[in-house]
Amino acid sequence: MPAELVLGAVQLGLPYGATNRTGQPSHAAALRLVGRAFDHGISTFDTARAYGNSEERLGEALSARPVRMVTKLSPLATLAEDAPRETVRAEVDASIAQSLCALRQDRIDCLMLHRAAHRISHNGAIWERLIERVEEGVILALGVSVQSPQEALEALACPDVQHLQMPFNLLDWRWRHDGVIAAILARPRVTIHVRSVFLQGVLAARDPSVWPRLSGIRATELIAHIDALVEDFGRCSPADLCLAYARGQQWVDGVVVGMETEDQLETNVSLFLRPPLLPPECRRIEARCPHVPEALLNPASWPALG
């Protein structure tokens, strides 16, 4: 089954992304965007407690509509590692209650850890409480949002993990080299969503000024390389190539794409109507892509543009 387009809602609650030039949309614009996404057949929406007022906006726009909400537990930034067990459980319950209220739901379709380390931190109290909430029916599925192959492998080794979200794009060699894709194929019932297919927009921008200034990165050469792939594989744009490559991975169930304008929505919907790349084409792209430094693949490590 082809990967679905998942609306990533971080931009609805925060001015997010290296190529974001419009900032956070207004309340009215956000509601229109989400409503149009639903009208286009998008039925899964990805958000988080930490995404400003993203959950509230989704809840208002989609109340009583048949959609799947995927959200993330609060990062629990103020929770001490040695906090008492009851304090930890109370913080988890508070985050869940806030999400339910904001999303206007009586249960959460999928709740992910925003910090993969929380699966075993605090003597396991966070994950233990989440499992109890699954048993109560408040949460239907548990997942983990990961940043690295090691986090992905550890999450996939846990039988209670039913959903995994990971960064992935045509330059990101890490998942193949470190055995993550093989581990995913061994857990076929785990839903896999990929994000960062445009690497915060830089892969699709054709603008060297938005690329991070990192040692070993020559933005103009990488842009030219991507443009050559666009032409050779008959795609209409770098964005089309990036999406077609992600959708061509048979282990990917959904592609999370952040959007802050209706024009972006219309573009992404139209690109999803085009055929994905075939697996042999994906392998040819992987063979041709340069081995970029790992620092490029983690936007959290990028220096501020200036």
Protein Blocks (a to p, Z undefined) as FASTA:
>chain_A
ZZdddddfklmmocedjklcnbpadfklmmmmmmmmmmnopabdcddfklojlmmmmmmm
mgoiacdddddddeklmlcfklcfklmmmmmmmmmmmmmmmnopabdfbacdfblklmmg
gnhmmmmmmmmmmmnomambdcdddfbfklmmmmmmpmkbcbdcddddfklmklmmnomm
mmmmmmmmbccddehklgnolmmnopaklpccdehiafklmmmmmmmmmmmnopabfklm
mmmmmmmpmkbmbdcdddfbfklmmmmmmmmmpccddfklmmmmmmmpccddfklmmmkl
pccdZZ
